């Protein structure tokens, strides 16, 4: 039997070949069958299982700090804080797992939907966070999407989703304080870095 190469392994794809996108139902069945483990670091984006990068210290620190700042605000507003958990974006082929999301209270047997704020911490995943994920969140109508660029020490704020794009995107420095669009929250960017 040939030896299985260690991950990550290069995948080459002929773009002229028709591709069958995976659905959330497919992935759920793969989890039930043990093909995918619950702790595999993957997320479903546009019908493809995408490997999630391991967290370096600044990424993990930013998540902890944001959790401490946002948790009390979400709770006071009768909302929940979702940390690195699946978010229902109303698509059969995408189930992203944002680093932090403020969501309505959700039943135990469902993934939350209707996020009011989604935050991703970008380092190695920055191109994905600013590209496809921004489009997925915009298509879902997420009113406020933030990407923390931990290397450049800036926060990229996306607002006003229209037709799968954010109308307003701005980059703010570590000296700025950002106020959320849909919840009563102000975050000093420096507190995350």
Secondary structure as UniProt FT lines:
FT   TURN            15..16
FT   HELIX           24..33
FT   TURN            38..39
FT   STRAND          42..45
FT   TURN            46..47
FT   STRAND          48..51
FT   HELIX           57..76
FT   TURN            77..78
FT   STRAND          79..83
FT   STRAND          87..88
FT   STRAND          100..104
FT   TURN            108..109
FT   STRAND          112..113
FT   STRAND          117..122
FT   TURN            124..125
FT   HELIX           126..130
FT   HELIX           132..139
FT   TURN            140..141
FT   STRAND          144..149
FT   TURN            150..153
FT   STRAND          154..162
FT   TURN            163..164
FT   STRAND          165..173
FT   TURN            174..175
FT   STRAND          177..179
FT   STRAND          186..188
FT   HELIX           189..192
//
